Amino acid sequence: MRIKYFADTDTTLIEFTTSPPVETRELNENIYLDLDADGRVVSLTIEHARQTAGIDEFSYQRVSAPAYT
């Protein structure tokens, strides 16, 4: 997964795979979902990311799976 923020357009692109998108669905006026030929999510685009998604406060935390005994 790659996350790119374009400051000049205040747009965030979250890429989940490298598959080429064949369809884009508008979830609302600022969020777009790209799908591949099999209907799987390829990427998510967020426009006006500072206001819509709070990109200034973005953080990443990897949480380990609990150990089972």
FILUM-707936 format. One record per residue (C-alpha): y negated, x negated, z; residue in three letters. Coordinates in steps of 0.02 Angstrom, whole numbers, padded with zeros to 5 digits, always signed. Each point is the difference from the previous one (the first is absolute). Example, Ala and Ser with C-alpha at 12.3 -4.5 7.8 and 13.67 -1.06 7.14 Angstrom:
+00225-00615+00390ALA;-00172-00069-00033SER;
END
This chain:
+00000+00000+00000MET;-00174-00062-00044ARG;-00166+00070+00058ILE;-00157-00040-00099LYS;-00177+00048+00046TYR;-00133-00003-00136PHE;-00168-00013+00090ALA;-00102+00029-00157ASP;+00073+00176-00021THR;+00054+00030+00182ASP;+00176+00035-00062THR;+00166-00044+00081THR;+00160-00018-00100LEU;+00166+00000+00092ILE;+00141-00057-00114GLU;+00176+00039+00060PHE;+00097-00066-00151THR;-00031-00091-00162THR;+00067+00145-00104SER;-00124+00063-00128PRO;-00078+00169+00039PRO;+00025+00140-00125VAL;-00085+00141+00094GLU;-00148+00014+00118THR;-00020+00146+00119ARG;-00163+00041+00084GLU;+00032+00039+00183LEU;-00184+00034+00033ASN;-00165-00057-00076GLU;+00021-00176+00073ASN;+00188-00032+00004ILE;+00116-00026-00148TYR;+00188-00027-00001LEU;+00084-00094-00143ASP;+00182+00037-00042LEU;+00127-00092-00108ASP;+00114+00077-00132ALA;+00123+00053+00136ASP;-00132+00086+00106GLY;-00006-00138+00132ARG;-00165-00052+00078VAL;-00069-00158-00081VAL;-00174-00009+00076SER;-00136+00092+00093LEU;-00185-00013-00043THR;-00134+00044+00128ILE;-00178+00017-00061GLU;-00147-00013+00122HIS;+00124-00095+00111ALA;-00124-00046+00136ARG;-00040+00182+00033GLN;+00165+00081-00050THR;+00126-00121+00076ALA;-00100-00106+00121GLY;+00045-00158-00096ILE;-00119-00103+00109ASP;+00120+00029+00145GLU;+00160-00038-00097PHE;+00137-00089+00096SER;+00183-00036-00030TYR;+00136-00003+00131GLN;+00184-00030-00031ARG;+00107+00092+00127VAL;+00177-00062+00025SER;+00145+00120+00000ALA;+00074+00028+00174PRO;+00158-00098+00038ALA;+00152+00110+00021TYR;+00140-00053+00116THR;
END
